[in-house]
Amino acid sequence: NWGAAPTYFLSKYVLGVRVDDPVINKRIIIEPRLGDLRQAKGTVVTEFGPVSVRWEKAENNTLKFQVEIPAGVRAELHLPRLSKNSTVLIDNQSIDLTDSEDDFDMRKFSRFIAFQVGPGKYVGSVQPRTVESPAKRN
């Protein structure tokens, strides 16, 4: 009976896929919590169909990701804020975190940047933006 617990926690917390209640809304939340893991990938079976995710931390502290949302489902993708001014790319489109006029409905939280996405496959990355101090630029 307790043998399923690791799978539940891996799916819901490490891979980050969970259903946003009530189920009739057909929404999921994808919010990875990788901790010290360098990569994680898997397919989580939900009430709406399989949700495939892949997370990979690069050496330069960039988080690369790939998610696939089933047809007829909306998802809220929560990406970790790696710095105060993280740079986000989704499908080779740079997302301006200061402007919400992009194709993605974006909200910022203290730990995450949240985007509303529809069905389909999304590939992207989050990387910390480092700001040089004025003394180093000269």
SVG drawing of the C-alpha trace seen along z (x, -y; Angstrom):
<svg xmlns="http://www.w3.org/2000/svg" viewBox="-16 -53 54 55">
<polyline fill="none" stroke="black" stroke-width="0.4" points="0.0,0.0 2.8,-2.5 4.9,-1.4 3.2,-4.1 4.2,-7.0 7.6,-7.6 5.9,-7.8 3.3,-10.2 5.9,-12.6 8.2,-12.3 5.4,-13.2 3.8,-15.9 6.9,-17.7 10.1,-16.8 8.6,-16.7 6.1,-19.2 2.9,-18.1 -0.4,-18.3 -4.0,-18.8 -5.5,-22.2 -8.9,-21.6 -11.7,-21.4 -11.0,-18.8 -13.8,-20.2 -11.7,-23.2 -9.1,-21.0 -6.1,-22.8 -2.8,-21.6 0.1,-23.3 3.7,-22.4 6.0,-23.6 9.3,-21.6 11.2,-21.4 14.5,-19.8 16.6,-20.6 20.1,-19.3 19.1,-17.1 20.8,-18.0 18.0,-16.6 14.6,-14.9 12.3,-13.7 9.2,-11.6 5.6,-11.3 2.9,-11.9 -0.5,-10.3 -3.3,-12.7 -7.1,-12.7 -6.6,-14.6 -3.9,-12.4 -0.1,-12.1 2.0,-15.1 5.7,-14.8 8.3,-17.0 12.0,-17.3 14.2,-19.5 17.9,-20.0 20.3,-22.3 23.3,-23.4 26.7,-24.3 26.0,-28.1 22.9,-27.7 20.5,-27.7 17.4,-25.6 16.4,-24.0 12.9,-22.5 10.5,-20.7 6.9,-20.2 4.0,-18.7 0.4,-19.6 -2.4,-17.3 -5.1,-18.6 -8.0,-20.5 -6.0,-21.3 -4.6,-24.6 -1.5,-24.7 0.1,-27.2 3.9,-26.7 5.8,-27.9 9.5,-28.4 11.9,-29.2 13.3,-32.7 17.1,-32.1 17.9,-35.8 16.0,-39.0 16.0,-39.6 15.9,-36.1 15.9,-35.7 13.2,-33.4 13.0,-31.8 10.0,-29.8 10.1,-28.3 12.9,-30.7 10.9,-33.7 12.4,-35.9 9.8,-36.8 10.1,-40.3 9.4,-40.0 8.7,-43.7 5.9,-43.6 2.9,-41.3 2.1,-42.1 3.7,-38.8 1.7,-35.8 2.0,-34.3 -0.2,-35.5 2.7,-36.0 2.7,-36.6 5.7,-36.9 5.9,-35.4 8.8,-35.6 10.2,-32.1 8.5,-31.5 7.5,-33.1 4.1,-31.8 2.9,-31.5 -0.5,-30.3 0.0,-28.0 -2.3,-25.9 -2.0,-22.4 1.2,-21.6 4.9,-21.1 7.1,-23.9 10.8,-24.1 12.7,-26.8 15.1,-27.9 15.5,-30.2 18.8,-31.7 20.0,-34.2 20.7,-37.7 23.9,-39.0 24.3,-42.8 27.9,-44.1 28.8,-46.6 29.8,-50.1 33.4,-49.6 33.8,-46.4 32.5,-47.9 35.4,-50.4"/>
</svg>
